């Protein structure tokens, strides 16, 4: 018995098509840019007032749309301002 090697056709080589890596990198960059844009837009409207003065400004801005909520905000801000002076 002899050790003979047998080959069946050419060995399979995986070749990446020309430009595929550029396309993949470009697609990844585009997806990341869209994700950043989405996060920026979601966070843009999340400004929360932190001081009683900011709450009063917010109440003034929304008074024409939601007068009841604006009056509640105004009352809470004035209570907080009154409590600070004590």
PDB file of N, CA, C and O in Angstrom:
ATOM      1  N   UNK A   1       0.806  -1.170   0.000  1.00  0.00           N
ATOM      2  CA  UNK A   1       0.000   0.000   0.000  1.00  0.00           C
ATOM      3  C   UNK A   1       0.859   1.247   0.000  1.00  0.00           C
ATOM      4  O   UNK A   1       1.880   1.320   0.685  1.00  0.00           O
ATOM      5  N   UNK A   2       0.435   2.218  -0.771  1.00  0.00           N
ATOM      6  CA  UNK A   2       1.200   3.462  -0.852  1.00  0.00           C
ATOM      7  C   UNK A   2       0.310   4.615  -0.395  1.00  0.00           C
ATOM      8  O   UNK A   2      -0.920   4.570  -0.446  1.00  0.00           O
ATOM      9  N   UNK A   3       0.990   5.610   0.037  1.00  0.00           N
ATOM     10  CA  UNK A   3       0.280   6.843   0.412  1.00  0.00           C
ATOM     11  C   UNK A   3       0.193   7.727  -0.821  1.00  0.00           C
ATOM     12  O   UNK A   3       1.151   8.410  -1.183  1.00  0.00           O
ATOM     13  N   UNK A   4      -0.936   7.705  -1.439  1.00  0.00           N
ATOM     14  CA  UNK A   4      -1.129   8.539  -2.614  1.00  0.00           C
ATOM     15  C   UNK A   4      -2.127   9.637  -2.266  1.00  0.00           C
ATOM     16  O   UNK A   4      -3.120   9.407  -1.577  1.00  0.00           O
ATOM     17  N   UNK A   5      -1.844  10.795  -2.745  1.00  0.00           N
ATOM     18  CA  UNK A   5      -2.780  11.873  -2.495  1.00  0.00           C
ATOM     19  C   UNK A   5      -3.697  12.003  -3.688  1.00  0.00           C
ATOM     20  O   UNK A   5      -3.289  11.851  -4.840  1.00  0.00           O
ATOM     21  N   UNK A   6      -4.908  12.280  -3.391  1.00  0.00           N
ATOM     22  CA  UNK A   6      -5.885  12.415  -4.454  1.00  0.00           C
ATOM     23  C   UNK A   6      -6.438  13.834  -4.413  1.00  0.00           C
ATOM     24  O   UNK A   6      -6.757  14.345  -3.339  1.00  0.00           O
ATOM     25  N   UNK A   7      -6.550  14.451  -5.534  1.00  0.00           N
ATOM     26  CA  UNK A   7      -7.145  15.775  -5.608  1.00  0.00           C
ATOM     27  C   UNK A   7      -8.382  15.692  -6.472  1.00  0.00           C
ATOM     28  O   UNK A   7      -8.372  15.072  -7.535  1.00  0.00           O
ATOM     29  N   UNK A   8      -9.414  16.299  -6.023  1.00  0.00           N
ATOM     30  CA  UNK A   8     -10.666  16.327  -6.762  1.00  0.00           C
ATOM     31  C   UNK A   8     -10.934  17.765  -7.184  1.00  0.00           C
ATOM     32  O   UNK A   8     -11.564  18.514  -6.437  1.00  0.00           O
ATOM     33  N   UNK A   9     -10.493  18.148  -8.304  1.00  0.00           N
ATOM     34  CA  UNK A   9     -10.699  19.503  -8.768  1.00  0.00           C
ATOM     35  C   UNK A   9      -9.761  20.476  -8.080  1.00  0.00           C
ATOM     36  O   UNK A   9      -8.787  20.087  -7.435  1.00  0.00           O
ATOM     37  N   UNK A  10     -10.075  21.723  -8.230  1.00  0.00           N
ATOM     38  CA  UNK A  10      -9.246  22.756  -7.613  1.00  0.00           C
ATOM     39  C   UNK A  10      -9.660  22.963  -6.166  1.00  0.00           C
ATOM     40  O   UNK A  10     -10.835  22.783  -5.842  1.00  0.00           O
ATOM     41  N   UNK A  11      -8.746  23.330  -5.291  1.00  0.00           N
ATOM     42  CA  UNK A  11      -9.143  23.642  -3.914  1.00  0.00           C
ATOM     43  C   UNK A  11     -10.040  24.890  -3.903  1.00  0.00           C
ATOM     44  O   UNK A  11      -9.806  25.846  -4.641  1.00  0.00           O
ATOM     45  N   UNK A  12     -11.035  24.855  -3.077  1.00  0.00           N
ATOM     46  CA  UNK A  12     -11.982  25.976  -3.002  1.00  0.00           C
ATOM     47  C   UNK A  12     -11.345  27.140  -2.258  1.00  0.00           C
ATOM     48  O   UNK A  12     -10.895  26.999  -1.121  1.00  0.00           O
ATOM     49  N   UNK A  13     -11.317  28.262  -2.905  1.00  0.00           N
ATOM     50  CA  UNK A  13     -10.792  29.474  -2.277  1.00  0.00           C
ATOM     51  C   UNK A  13     -11.924  30.491  -2.221  1.00  0.00           C
ATOM     52  O   UNK A  13     -12.636  30.731  -3.196  1.00  0.00           O
ATOM     53  N   UNK A  14     -12.053  31.058  -1.070  1.00  0.00           N
ATOM     54  CA  UNK A  14     -13.073  32.083  -0.892  1.00  0.00           C
ATOM     55  C   UNK A  14     -12.444  33.430  -1.205  1.00  0.00           C
ATOM     56  O   UNK A  14     -11.528  33.878  -0.515  1.00  0.00           O
ATOM     57  N   UNK A  15     -12.932  34.054  -2.226  1.00  0.00           N
ATOM     58  CA  UNK A  15     -12.418  35.376  -2.577  1.00  0.00           C
ATOM     59  C   UNK A  15     -13.537  36.392  -2.393  1.00  0.00           C
ATOM     60  O   UNK A  15     -14.674  36.182  -2.816  1.00  0.00           O
ATOM     61  N   UNK A  16     -13.188  37.468  -1.766  1.00  0.00           N
ATOM     62  CA  UNK A  16     -14.152  38.533  -1.537  1.00  0.00           C
ATOM     63  C   UNK A  16     -14.221  39.362  -2.816  1.00  0.00           C
ATOM     64  O   UNK A  16     -13.189  39.786  -3.336  1.00  0.00           O
ATOM     65  N   UNK A  17     -15.421  39.594  -3.324  1.00  0.00           N
ATOM     66  CA  UNK A  17     -15.541  40.377  -4.561  1.00  0.00           C
ATOM     67  C   UNK A  17     -14.950  41.773  -4.401  1.00  0.00           C
ATOM     68  O   UNK A  17     -14.961  42.354  -3.316  1.00  0.00           O
ATOM     69  N   UNK A  18     -14.443  42.286  -5.494  1.00  0.00           N
ATOM     70  CA  UNK A  18     -13.824  43.602  -5.498  1.00  0.00           C
ATOM     71  C   UNK A  18     -14.857  44.665  -5.096  1.00  0.00           C
ATOM     72  O   UNK A  18     -15.955  44.699  -5.650  1.00  0.00           O
ATOM     73  N   UNK A  19     -14.516  45.513  -4.157  1.00  0.00           N
ATOM     74  CA  UNK A  19     -15.399  46.584  -3.726  1.00  0.00           C
ATOM     75  C   UNK A  19     -16.371  46.188  -2.623  1.00  0.00           C
ATOM     76  O   UNK A  19     -17.058  47.049  -2.074  1.00  0.00           O
ATOM     77  N   UNK A  20     -16.442  44.907  -2.288  1.00  0.00           N
ATOM     78  CA  UNK A  20     -17.394  44.478  -1.269  1.00  0.00           C
ATOM     79  C   UNK A  20     -17.033  45.035   0.109  1.00  0.00           C
ATOM     80  O   UNK A  20     -17.919  45.407   0.879  1.00  0.00           O
ATOM     81  N   UNK A  21     -15.759  45.093   0.416  1.00  0.00           N
ATOM     82  CA  UNK A  21     -15.350  45.641   1.714  1.00  0.00           C
ATOM     83  C   UNK A  21     -15.661  47.134   1.788  1.00  0.00           C
ATOM     84  O   UNK A  21     -16.088  47.626   2.833  1.00  0.00           O
ATOM     85  N   UNK A  22     -15.455  47.847   0.705  1.00  0.00           N
ATOM     86  CA  UNK A  22     -15.786  49.272   0.685  1.00  0.00           C
ATOM     87  C   UNK A  22     -17.279  49.470   0.875  1.00  0.00           C
ATOM     88  O   UNK A  22     -17.710  50.345   1.626  1.00  0.00           O
ATOM     89  N   UNK A  23     -18.057  48.657   0.194  1.00  0.00           N
ATOM     90  CA  UNK A  23     -19.513  48.761   0.323  1.00  0.00           C
ATOM     91  C   UNK A  23     -19.954  48.447   1.750  1.00  0.00           C
ATOM     92  O   UNK A  23     -20.799  49.146   2.309  1.00  0.00           O
ATOM     93  N   UNK A  24     -19.383  47.394   2.342  1.00  0.00           N
ATOM     94  CA  UNK A  24     -19.744  47.008   3.712  1.00  0.00           C
ATOM     95  C   UNK A  24     -19.365  48.110   4.701  1.00  0.00           C
ATOM     96  O   UNK A  24     -20.144  48.444   5.594  1.00  0.00           O
ATOM     97  N   UNK A  25     -18.175  48.670   4.539  1.00  0.00           N
ATOM     98  CA  UNK A  25     -17.759  49.758   5.440  1.00  0.00           C
ATOM     99  C   UNK A  25     -18.623  50.995   5.253  1.00  0.00           C
ATOM    100  O   UNK A  25     -18.973  51.657   6.230  1.00  0.00           O
ATOM    101  N   UNK A  26     -18.970  51.313   4.016  1.00  0.00           N
ATOM    102  CA  UNK A  26     -19.841  52.455   3.756  1.00  0.00           C
ATOM    103  C   UNK A  26     -21.228  52.255   4.347  1.00  0.00           C
ATOM    104  O   UNK A  26     -21.803  53.178   4.923  1.00  0.00           O
ATOM    105  N   UNK A  27     -21.768  51.037   4.203  1.00  0.00           N
ATOM    106  CA  UNK A  27     -23.080  50.737   4.781  1.00  0.00           C
ATOM    107  C   UNK A  27     -23.033  50.825   6.302  1.00  0.00           C
ATOM    108  O   UNK A  27     -23.966  51.339   6.920  1.00  0.00           O
ATOM    109  N   UNK A  28     -21.960  50.332   6.910  1.00  0.00           N
ATOM    110  CA  UNK A  28     -21.828  50.401   8.373  1.00  0.00           C
ATOM    111  C   UNK A  28     -21.742  51.851   8.843  1.00  0.00           C
ATOM    112  O   UNK A  28     -22.330  52.214   9.862  1.00  0.00           O
ATOM    113  N   UNK A  29     -21.009  52.678   8.098  1.00  0.00           N
ATOM    114  CA  UNK A  29     -20.915  54.100   8.462  1.00  0.00           C
ATOM    115  C   UNK A  29     -22.266  54.795   8.319  1.00  0.00           C
ATOM    116  O   UNK A  29     -22.631  55.617   9.160  1.00  0.00           O
ATOM    117  N   UNK A  30     -23.005  54.474   7.269  1.00  0.00           N
ATOM    118  CA  UNK A  30     -24.320  55.069   7.070  1.00  0.00           C
ATOM    119  C   UNK A  30     -25.287  54.665   8.183  1.00  0.00           C
ATOM    120  O   UNK A  30     -26.035  55.498   8.694  1.00  0.00           O
ATOM    121  N   UNK A  31     -25.267  53.401   8.550  1.00  0.00           N
ATOM    122  CA  UNK A  31     -26.149  52.921   9.624  1.00  0.00           C
ATOM    123  C   UNK A  31     -25.805  53.609  10.942  1.00  0.00           C
ATOM    124  O   UNK A  31     -26.699  54.017  11.683  1.00  0.00           O
ATOM    125  N   UNK A  32     -24.512  53.739  11.235  1.00  0.00           N
ATOM    126  CA  UNK A  32     -24.104  54.404  12.476  1.00  0.00           C
ATOM    127  C   UNK A  32     -24.513  55.876  12.462  1.00  0.00           C
ATOM    128  O   UNK A  32     -24.938  56.408  13.488  1.00  0.00           O
ATOM    129  N   UNK A  33     -24.390  56.533  11.317  1.00  0.00           N
ATOM    130  CA  UNK A  33     -24.797  57.933  11.218  1.00  0.00           C
ATOM    131  C   UNK A  33     -26.305  58.078  11.434  1.00  0.00           C
ATOM    132  O   UNK A  33     -26.751  59.014  12.098  1.00  0.00           O
ATOM    133  N   UNK A  34     -27.082  57.161  10.880  1.00  0.00           N
ATOM    134  CA  UNK A  34     -28.531  57.211  11.086  1.00  0.00           C
ATOM    135  C   UNK A  34     -28.898  56.958  12.542  1.00  0.00           C
ATOM    136  O   UNK A  34     -29.832  57.565  13.065  1.00  0.00           O
ATOM    137  N   UNK A  35     -28.170  56.071  13.190  1.00  0.00           N
ATOM    138  CA  UNK A  35     -28.422  55.817  14.622  1.00  0.00           C
ATOM    139  C   UNK A  35     -28.116  57.064  15.451  1.00  0.00           C
ATOM    140  O   UNK A  35     -28.870  57.407  16.362  1.00  0.00           O
ATOM    141  N   UNK A  36     -27.005  57.744  15.133  1.00  0.00           N
ATOM    142  CA  UNK A  36     -26.664  58.969  15.866  1.00  0.00           C
ATOM    143  C   UNK A  36     -27.709  60.056  15.642  1.00  0.00           C
ATOM    144  O   UNK A  36     -28.087  60.765  16.574  1.00  0.00           O
ATOM    145  N   UNK A  37     -28.172  60.182  14.402  1.00  0.00           N
ATOM    146  CA  UNK A  37     -29.208  61.161  14.087  1.00  0.00           C
ATOM    147  C   UNK A  37     -30.484  60.852  14.859  1.00  0.00           C
ATOM    148  O   UNK A  37     -31.130  61.761  15.381  1.00  0.00           O
ATOM    149  N   UNK A  38     -30.849  59.583  14.935  1.00  0.00           N
ATOM    150  CA  UNK A  38     -32.041  59.173  15.670  1.00  0.00           C
ATOM    151  C   UNK A  38     -31.907  59.496  17.151  1.00  0.00           C
ATOM    152  O   UNK A  38     -32.834  60.034  17.757  1.00  0.00           O
ATOM    153  N   UNK A  39     -30.752  59.170  17.739  1.00  0.00           N
ATOM    154  CA  UNK A  39     -30.534  59.480  19.156  1.00  0.00           C
ATOM    155  C   UNK A  39     -30.582  60.982  19.401  1.00  0.00           C
ATOM    156  O   UNK A  39     -31.140  61.433  20.401  1.00  0.00           O
ATOM    157  N   UNK A  40     -29.997  61.759  18.488  1.00  0.00           N
ATOM    158  CA  UNK A  40     -29.993  63.213  18.633  1.00  0.00           C
ATOM    159  C   UNK A  40     -31.410  63.766  18.585  1.00  0.00           C
ATOM    160  O   UNK A  40     -31.764  64.639  19.378  1.00  0.00           O
ATOM    161  N   UNK A  41     -32.222  63.265  17.661  1.00  0.00           N
ATOM    162  CA  UNK A  41     -33.596  63.752  17.562  1.00  0.00           C
ATOM    163  C   UNK A  41     -34.424  63.343  18.770  1.00  0.00           C
ATOM    164  O   UNK A  41     -35.258  64.120  19.234  1.00  0.00           O
ATOM    165  N   UNK A  42     -34.211  62.144  19.283  1.00  0.00           N
ATOM    166  CA  UNK A  42     -34.960  61.710  20.464  1.00  0.00           C
ATOM    167  C   UNK A  42     -34.574  62.516  21.696  1.00  0.00           C
ATOM    168  O   UNK A  42     -35.426  62.830  22.527  1.00  0.00           O
ATOM    169  N   UNK A  43     -33.306  62.847  21.818  1.00  0.00           N
ATOM    170  CA  UNK A  43     -32.854  63.587  22.993  1.00  0.00           C
ATOM    171  C   UNK A  43     -33.097  65.087  22.872  1.00  0.00           C
ATOM    172  O   UNK A  43     -33.056  65.793  23.880  1.00  0.00           O
ATOM    173  N   UNK A  44     -33.348  65.587  21.676  1.00  0.00           N
ATOM    174  CA  UNK A  44     -33.544  67.026  21.493  1.00  0.00           C
ATOM    175  C   UNK A  44     -34.782  67.525  22.216  1.00  0.00           C
ATOM    176  O   UNK A  44     -34.782  68.650  22.715  1.00  0.00           O
ATOM    177  N   UNK A  45     -35.828  66.731  22.286  1.00  0.00           N
ATOM    178  CA  UNK A  45     -37.060  67.160  22.923  1.00  0.00           C
ATOM    179  C   UNK A  45     -37.160  66.814  24.391  1.00  0.00           C
ATOM    180  O   UNK A  45     -38.223  66.968  24.992  1.00  0.00           O
ATOM    181  N   UNK A  46     -36.069  66.349  24.978  1.00  0.00           N
ATOM    182  CA  UNK A  46     -36.127  65.906  26.365  1.00  0.00           C
ATOM    183  C   UNK A  46     -35.507  66.902  27.333  1.00  0.00           C
ATOM    184  O   UNK A  46     -34.878  66.502  28.313  1.00  0.00           O
ATOM    185  N   UNK A  47     -35.676  68.189  27.071  1.00  0.00           N
ATOM    186  CA  UNK A  47     -35.160  69.177  28.010  1.00  0.00           C
ATOM    187  C   UNK A  47     -36.125  69.269  29.185  1.00  0.00           C
ATOM    188  O   UNK A  47     -37.271  69.694  29.037  1.00  0.00           O
ATOM    189  N   UNK A  48     -35.650  68.871  30.328  1.00  0.00           N
ATOM    190  CA  UNK A  48     -36.493  68.904  31.528  1.00  0.00           C
ATOM    191  C   UNK A  48     -36.091  70.108  32.377  1.00  0.00           C
ATOM    192  O   UNK A  48     -34.907  70.309  32.646  1.00  0.00           O
ATOM    193  N   UNK A  49     -37.051  70.895  32.791  1.00  0.00           N
ATOM    194  CA  UNK A  49     -36.729  72.032  33.656  1.00  0.00           C
ATOM    195  C   UNK A  49     -36.221  71.540  35.009  1.00  0.00           C
ATOM    196  O   UNK A  49     -36.746  70.582  35.576  1.00  0.00           O
ATOM    197  N   UNK A  50     -35.205  72.204  35.505  1.00  0.00           N
ATOM    198  CA  UNK A  50     -34.597  71.766  36.760  1.00  0.00           C
ATOM    199  C   UNK A  50     -34.786  72.776  37.896  1.00  0.00           C
ATOM    200  O   UNK A  50     -34.626  72.423  39.065  1.00  0.00           O
ATOM    201  N   UNK A  51     -35.117  74.001  37.574  1.00  0.00           N
ATOM    202  CA  UNK A  51     -35.295  75.020  38.604  1.00  0.00           C
ATOM    203  C   UNK A  51     -36.726  75.550  38.523  1.00  0.00           C
ATOM    204  O   UNK A  51     -37.385  75.404  37.494  1.00  0.00           O
ATOM    205  N   UNK A  52     -37.206  76.163  39.600  1.00  0.00           N
ATOM    206  CA  UNK A  52     -38.555  76.744  39.560  1.00  0.00           C
ATOM    207  C   UNK A  52     -38.711  77.800  38.467  1.00  0.00           C
ATOM    208  O   UNK A  52     -39.785  77.922  37.880  1.00  0.00           O
ATOM    209  N   UNK A  53     -37.647  78.567  38.187  1.00  0.00           N
ATOM    210  CA  UNK A  53     -37.726  79.562  37.113  1.00  0.00           C
ATOM    211  C   UNK A  53     -37.932  78.899  35.747  1.00  0.00           C
ATOM    212  O   UNK A  53     -38.695  79.391  34.916  1.00  0.00           O
ATOM    213  N   UNK A  54     -37.245  77.783  35.532  1.00  0.00           N
ATOM    214  CA  UNK A  54     -37.413  77.070  34.264  1.00  0.00           C
ATOM    215  C   UNK A  54     -38.820  76.480  34.162  1.00  0.00           C
ATOM    216  O   UNK A  54     -39.392  76.428  33.073  1.00  0.00           O
ATOM    217  N   UNK A  55     -39.377  76.038  35.285  1.00  0.00           N
ATOM    218  CA  UNK A  55     -40.744  75.509  35.279  1.00  0.00           C
ATOM    219  C   UNK A  55     -41.731  76.627  34.951  1.00  0.00           C
ATOM    220  O   UNK A  55     -42.691  76.408  34.212  1.00  0.00           O
ATOM    221  N   UNK A  56     -41.504  77.812  35.490  1.00  0.00           N
ATOM    222  CA  UNK A  56     -42.372  78.952  35.161  1.00  0.00           C
ATOM    223  C   UNK A  56     -42.301  79.306  33.673  1.00  0.00           C
ATOM    224  O   UNK A  56     -43.323  79.607  33.056  1.00  0.00           O
ATOM    225  N   UNK A  57     -41.099  79.270  33.100  1.00  0.00           N
ATOM    226  CA  UNK A  57     -40.950  79.530  31.663  1.00  0.00           C
ATOM    227  C   UNK A  57     -41.683  78.475  30.843  1.00  0.00           C
ATOM    228  O   UNK A  57     -42.341  78.790  29.852  1.00  0.00           O
ATOM    229  N   UNK A  58     -41.563  77.226  31.267  1.00  0.00           N
ATOM    230  CA  UNK A  58     -42.240  76.126  30.579  1.00  0.00           C
ATOM    231  C   UNK A  58     -43.755  76.308  30.644  1.00  0.00           C
ATOM    232  O   UNK A  58     -44.454  76.109  29.651  1.00  0.00           O
ATOM    233  N   UNK A  59     -44.258  76.689  31.826  1.00  0.00           N
ATOM    234  CA  UNK A  59     -45.698  76.903  31.982  1.00  0.00           C
ATOM    235  C   UNK A  59     -46.180  78.024  31.063  1.00  0.00           C
ATOM    236  O   UNK A  59     -47.270  77.942  30.497  1.00  0.00           O
ATOM    237  N   UNK A  60     -45.376  79.058  30.917  1.00  0.00           N
ATOM    238  CA  UNK A  60     -45.746  80.158  30.023  1.00  0.00           C
ATOM    239  C   UNK A  60     -45.796  79.686  28.563  1.00  0.00           C
ATOM    240  O   UNK A  60     -46.684  80.081  27.807  1.00  0.00           O
ATOM    241  N   UNK A  61     -44.838  78.841  28.176  1.00  0.00           N
ATOM    242  CA  UNK A  61     -44.793  78.355  26.793  1.00  0.00           C
ATOM    243  C   UNK A  61     -45.976  77.458  26.435  1.00  0.00           C
ATOM    244  O   UNK A  61     -46.459  77.497  25.303  1.00  0.00           O
ATOM    245  N   UNK A  62     -46.453  76.644  27.396  1.00  0.00           N
ATOM    246  CA  UNK A  62     -47.514  75.683  27.064  1.00  0.00           C
ATOM    247  C   UNK A  62     -48.902  76.155  27.478  1.00  0.00           C
ATOM    248  O   UNK A  62     -49.878  75.422  27.318  1.00  0.00           O
ATOM    249  N   UNK A  63     -48.999  77.356  28.002  1.00  0.00           N
ATOM    250  CA  UNK A  63     -50.285  77.835  28.527  1.00  0.00           C
ATOM    251  C   UNK A  63     -51.382  77.874  27.464  1.00  0.00           C
ATOM    252  O   UNK A  63     -52.533  77.565  27.774  1.00  0.00           O
ATOM    253  N   UNK A  64     -51.067  78.238  26.235  1.00  0.00           N
ATOM    254  CA  UNK A  64     -52.101  78.321  25.195  1.00  0.00           C
ATOM    255  C   UNK A  64     -52.574  76.933  24.750  1.00  0.00           C
ATOM    256  O   UNK A  64     -53.692  76.797  24.253  1.00  0.00           O
ATOM    257  N   UNK A  65     -51.736  75.900  24.922  1.00  0.00           N
ATOM    258  CA  UNK A  65     -52.126  74.535  24.534  1.00  0.00           C
ATOM    259  C   UNK A  65     -52.796  73.784  25.677  1.00  0.00           C
ATOM    260  O   UNK A  65     -53.808  73.109  25.486  1.00  0.00           O
ATOM    261  N   UNK A  66     -52.210  73.912  26.878  1.00  0.00           N
ATOM    262  CA  UNK A  66     -52.698  73.166  28.044  1.00  0.00           C
ATOM    263  C   UNK A  66     -52.778  74.096  29.251  1.00  0.00           C
ATOM    264  O   UNK A  66     -51.871  74.107  30.084  1.00  0.00           O
ATOM    265  N   UNK A  67     -53.840  74.864  29.353  1.00  0.00           N
ATOM    266  CA  UNK A  67     -53.913  75.856  30.435  1.00  0.00           C
ATOM    267  C   UNK A  67     -53.985  75.237  31.832  1.00  0.00           C
ATOM    268  O   UNK A  67     -53.413  75.781  32.777  1.00  0.00           O
ATOM    269  N   UNK A  68     -54.677  74.113  31.974  1.00  0.00           N
ATOM    270  CA  UNK A  68     -54.783  73.480  33.293  1.00  0.00           C
ATOM    271  C   UNK A  68     -53.445  72.966  33.790  1.00  0.00           C
ATOM    272  O   UNK A  68     -53.090  73.155  34.954  1.00  0.00           O
ATOM    273  N   UNK A  69     -52.699  72.311  32.898  1.00  0.00           N
ATOM    274  CA  UNK A  69     -51.382  71.785  33.268  1.00  0.00           C
ATOM    275  C   UNK A  69     -50.420  72.936  33.554  1.00  0.00           C
ATOM    276  O   UNK A  69     -49.603  72.857  34.472  1.00  0.00           O
ATOM    277  N   UNK A  70     -50.523  73.995  32.770  1.00  0.00           N
ATOM    278  CA  UNK A  70     -49.650  75.153  32.989  1.00  0.00           C
ATOM    279  C   UNK A  70     -49.907  75.787  34.353  1.00  0.00           C
ATOM    280  O   UNK A  70     -48.967  76.197  35.033  1.00  0.00           O
ATOM    281  N   UNK A  71     -51.176  75.869  34.756  1.00  0.00           N
ATOM    282  CA  UNK A  71     -51.461  76.453  36.073  1.00  0.00           C
ATOM    283  C   UNK A  71     -50.953  75.548  37.189  1.00  0.00           C
ATOM    284  O   UNK A  71     -50.485  76.039  38.216  1.00  0.00           O
ATOM    285  N   UNK A  72     -51.037  74.238  37.001  1.00  0.00           N
ATOM    286  CA  UNK A  72     -50.472  73.315  37.993  1.00  0.00           C
ATOM    287  C   UNK A  72     -48.959  73.480  38.097  1.00  0.00           C
ATOM    288  O   UNK A  72     -48.403  73.504  39.195  1.00  0.00           O
ATOM    289  N   UNK A  73     -48.304  73.594  36.955  1.00  0.00           N
ATOM    290  CA  UNK A  73     -46.854  73.796  36.956  1.00  0.00           C
ATOM    291  C   UNK A  73     -46.490  75.113  37.646  1.00  0.00           C
ATOM    292  O   UNK A  73     -45.557  75.174  38.447  1.00  0.00           O
ATOM    293  N   UNK A  74     -47.236  76.146  37.324  1.00  0.00           N
ATOM    294  CA  UNK A  74     -46.969  77.452  37.913  1.00  0.00           C
ATOM    295  C   UNK A  74     -47.137  77.399  39.437  1.00  0.00           C
ATOM    296  O   UNK A  74     -46.321  77.956  40.171  1.00  0.00           O
ATOM    297  N   UNK A  75     -48.193  76.731  39.909  1.00  0.00           N
ATOM    298  CA  UNK A  75     -48.429  76.623  41.358  1.00  0.00           C
ATOM    299  C   UNK A  75     -47.303  75.844  42.035  1.00  0.00           C
ATOM    300  O   UNK A  75     -46.846  76.221  43.114  1.00  0.00           O
ATOM    301  N   UNK A  76     -46.859  74.763  41.404  1.00  0.00           N
ATOM    302  CA  UNK A  76     -45.777  73.968  41.996  1.00  0.00           C
ATOM    303  C   UNK A  76     -44.475  74.777  42.036  1.00  0.00           C
ATOM    304  O   UNK A  76     -43.733  74.722  43.017  1.00  0.00           O
ATOM    305  N   UNK A  77     -44.205  75.527  40.964  1.00  0.00           N
ATOM    306  CA  UNK A  77     -42.977  76.335  40.937  1.00  0.00           C
ATOM    307  C   UNK A  77     -43.024  77.425  42.006  1.00  0.00           C
ATOM    308  O   UNK A  77     -42.029  77.673  42.687  1.00  0.00           O
ATOM    309  N   UNK A  78     -44.172  78.069  42.152  1.00  0.00           N
ATOM    310  CA  UNK A  78     -44.289  79.125  43.168  1.00  0.00           C
ATOM    311  C   UNK A  78     -44.182  78.552  44.577  1.00  0.00           C
ATOM    312  O   UNK A  78     -43.596  79.177  45.461  1.00  0.00           O
ATOM    313  N   UNK A  79     -44.747  77.365  44.786  1.00  0.00           N
ATOM    314  CA  UNK A  79     -44.580  76.715  46.102  1.00  0.00           C
ATOM    315  C   UNK A  79     -43.117  76.416  46.361  1.00  0.00           C
ATOM    316  O   UNK A  79     -42.626  76.617  47.471  1.00  0.00           O
ATOM    317  N   UNK A  80     -42.421  75.939  45.344  1.00  0.00           N
ATOM    318  CA  UNK A  80     -40.994  75.623  45.515  1.00  0.00           C
ATOM    319  C   UNK A  80     -40.188  76.895  45.766  1.00  0.00           C
ATOM    320  O   UNK A  80     -39.250  76.887  46.563  1.00  0.00           O
ATOM    321  N   UNK A  81     -40.541  77.970  45.103  1.00  0.00           N
ATOM    322  CA  UNK A  81     -39.833  79.235  45.320  1.00  0.00           C
ATOM    323  C   UNK A  81     -40.100  79.778  46.718  1.00  0.00           C
ATOM    324  O   UNK A  81     -39.207  80.345  47.347  1.00  0.00           O
ATOM    325  N   UNK A  82     -41.312  79.608  47.199  1.00  0.00           N
ATOM    326  CA  UNK A  82     -41.674  80.072  48.542  1.00  0.00           C
ATOM    327  C   UNK A  82     -40.937  79.247  49.591  1.00  0.00           C
ATOM    328  O   UNK A  82     -40.522  79.774  50.623  1.00  0.00           O
ATOM    329  N   UNK A  83     -40.774  77.942  49.322  1.00  0.00           N
ATOM    330  CA  UNK A  83     -40.070  77.068  50.267  1.00  0.00           C
ATOM    331  C   UNK A  83     -38.588  77.340  50.324  1.00  0.00           C
ATOM    332  O   UNK A  83     -37.953  77.095  51.350  1.00  0.00           O
ATOM    333  N   UNK A  84     -38.016  77.847  49.234  1.00  0.00           N
ATOM    334  CA  UNK A  84     -36.595  78.129  49.197  1.00  0.00           C
ATOM    335  C   UNK A  84     -36.251  79.323  50.076  1.00  0.00           C
ATOM    336  O   UNK A  84     -35.189  79.344  50.698  1.00  0.00           O
ATOM    337  N   UNK A  85     -37.131  80.316  50.138  1.00  0.00           N
ATOM    338  CA  UNK A  85     -36.873  81.532  50.914  1.00  0.00           C
ATOM    339  C   UNK A  85     -36.981  81.322  52.408  1.00  0.00           C
ATOM    340  O   UNK A  85     -36.507  82.159  53.176  1.00  0.00           O
ATOM    341  N   UNK A  86     -37.583  80.243  52.842  1.00  0.00           N
ATOM    342  CA  UNK A  86     -37.763  80.031  54.290  1.00  0.00           C
ATOM    343  C   UNK A  86     -36.530  79.611  54.991  1.00  0.00           C
ATOM    344  O   UNK A  86     -36.549  79.402  56.203  1.00  0.00           O
TER     345      UNK A  86
END
